Amino acid sequence: LFAEKAFKIASQNLKRLADDMETLRKNVNQGLKDLETGFQTPAGKKYVQTFQSKLLDPVKNQVIVIEHVAENLIQAKTQYESVFDEYKQLNNSIK
């Protein structure tokens, strides 16, 4: 059934996106740590703090939201399972 597949595919794609974004965040964070060694000034520390709060924290929050939506799609698919089954039965009985 199309709707069942759509739930599953959307959830899988969102999980993959969350994984990719988390990998990106970790890579950028490591790059920032590497740069931080050369930024041992008050301005450098402020730069690193700003980078953390304006880029890395929002990316982390996006990952949390995407994972939540993916999990909700899995739960929704499970909750609608009976509806999908009844639709299949009804559709088969009409044929």
N, C-alpha and C positions, 0 to 999 in steps of 0.2 A: 504494500500500500504506500502510496506516495507520501502521505503525511508522516508515517512512521519513519521512512527513510530520511525525510527532511529533518525531523527532530535529531536523528542519529548523526547525520552529516553535519548539521549546524553545530551540534555539541562537540563533535570531533574537531571541526575546524576552529572553534573557539578555544578549545584546549591547546591545540597546536599554536595558535596565535599567542595565548598566554605564555606558553613555554618559550616561544621566540622572543617575546617582549622581556621575559625574565632573563634570558640569556643576554639580550642587548643591555639590560640594566646592569648586569654583573660585569660585562665587558667595559661599559662606560665607567662604572664605579672603579674598576681596576685601573683604567687609564687615568682617572682622576687621582687615585692614590699615587700613581707613578709621578704625575705632575706635581703633586702636593710637596714632594721632597724639595722641589726647586722654588716653592712658593712660601718660604719661611719668613714672611713679612706680615704685618697686620693686613695689608691690602690683599696679599695672597690668601691668607686665611679667610678673609671675607669673601673672596672669589669662590673658594672651595665650598664654603657654607651656602652661598647663593646658588651655586651649581647643584648642590645636594638638594636644597629645598625647592628650587624652581624646575629641575629636570628629573632627578632620580626619584624623589618622593612621589611626584605625580605619576611617573611610569609604574612605580610599585603599586600605587593605588589603582591604576588602570588594570594591572594584572589581577588584583583582587576582585575587581568588578567583573572582568571577563571570565574568570574562573567561576564566580558565583552564577553568572548567566548560563554558562555551560552546564553547571550542576543542576540548575533549575530546569533546563531543557531535558536532562535525563529524567528528573523527577516527573516532569509533565508528561513525558512519553510513557512512563510507567503508570501514571494516573489515568491516562487516556487509553491504555492498553485494552480495557474492556470495551471502550467505544469502537476502537479499531476492529476488535474481534467481532463485535455485533454487526458492524458495517459489512465485514467480509461475509458473515452468515446471511445477512439480508441480501446482499448482492448476489450470492450464490443461489439463494432460494428464488430470486427473480428470473434467473437465466433459464 
